[in-house]
């Protein structure tokens, strides 16, 4: 615009005759075009010369509208559910996951990332404030558990399909194996001897070769008990099994309806919760586990990372070999997108709109101006040139019809 003004002044000095007449017409129109474009460009961003002319400073005045429109455009054009599904189908995520994980190098990277997450998680959990909250939450959860009802429910599950009888069989087999051990027979003999000495001291003194007698008695009792156990194991309808059923049924019902037993179970639960030795033991277990994890994850040859990497490679190769598994993964991912896309895209839109609305007007305008950059100058230059050319055309027309 300044160049056009200088050119116009020079043309006027030369009386605007001859070719200067054409230069003057060009320069005059160029100044008008430059001023018009300058006004138009400035009016987009601010009030020209600071004068609050209506319909100027359009961008800052329309900031909220621009924010909402931009957010809606991204939401509806870029994050539309059908568009995302179409992109995802073309992307074939299951195939890409399989290819990525099948590479041992990529699997090692995944393992390293998981390892870092685990270390950070351990550090977070080890924070005394976090541990206090977790401990309080666990205690609160345990407080609300009806332990008697839970045990009764577990026993009901155990009794289905006579699984409790299988437990009895296992207990009896272990007891029979214990009875066959000579040390066990010796313990039985000593228990009998102690009982006789306490209850019948006179009889104890009258037994000849008492050590041999007691050893034989322990062996005979162990053999008799073992024979009885074998009978129970061999007979599905043995009387002991029926008694066991009755006892278990009765105990289960008491857990549900006997207030005294329920109160006792609750008392045991409270004692366990309040037991400092148990708390200390759990803390020591956690510390041992945490230290082991941290030491292992800190080693170059971490066993945990190695296991994660091998699992990742195995998963990738399994997916690569199975078209059904790929289809299943893709179907589940597509279902997840359909289930959550709407809420996520609305959240993104709100975030974009809210962020722009919070920007300072001047910062908002500056960001747009910087983004457009030198193009604004070219708009003004183009306006100057176009205006000048129109001036020449108008001058030519006026000469033709003047």
GIQUILIN-V836975 format. One line per field, one symbol per residue. ss: DSSP state (~ for helix, > for strand, _ for the rest). psi: psi as a letter, one per 40 degrees, with the letter a starting at -180 (. if undefined). A space follows every 50 residues. Layout:
BEGIN
ss->???
psi->???
END
This chain:
BEGIN
ss->_~~~~~~~~~~~~_____~~~~~~~~~~~~~~~~~~~~~~~~~~~__~~~ _______~~~~_~~~~~~~~~~~~~~~~__~~~~~~~~~~~_~~~~~~~~ ~~_~~~~~~~~~~~~~~~~~~~~~~~_~~~~~~~~~~~~~~~~~__~~~~ ~~~~~~~~~~~~~~~~~~~~~~~~~~~~~__~~~~~~~~~~~~~~~~~~_ ~~~~~~___~~~~~~~~~~~~~~~~~~~~~~~~~____~~~~~~~~~~~~ ~~~~~~~_~~~~~~~~~~~~~~~~_~~~~~~~~~~~~~~~~~~~~~~~__ __~~~~~~~~~~~~~~~~~~~_~~~~~~~~~~~~~~~~~~~~~~~~~~~~ ~~~~~~~~__~~~~~~~~~~~~__~~~~~~~~~~~~~~~~~~~~~~~~~~ ~_
psi->dddddddddddddfefibdddddddddddddddddddddddddddihhfe hghififddddeddddddddddddddddeidddddddddddgdddddddd ddhddddddddddddddddddddddehddddddddddddddddehgdddd ddddddddehffdddddddddddddddddehddddddddddddddddddg dddddehifddddddddddddddddddddddddehefidddddddddddd ddddddehdddddddddddddddehddddddddddddddddddddddeid ghddddddddddddddddddehdddddddddddddddddedddddddddd dddddddeiiddddddddddddbedddddddddddddddddddddddddd e.
END
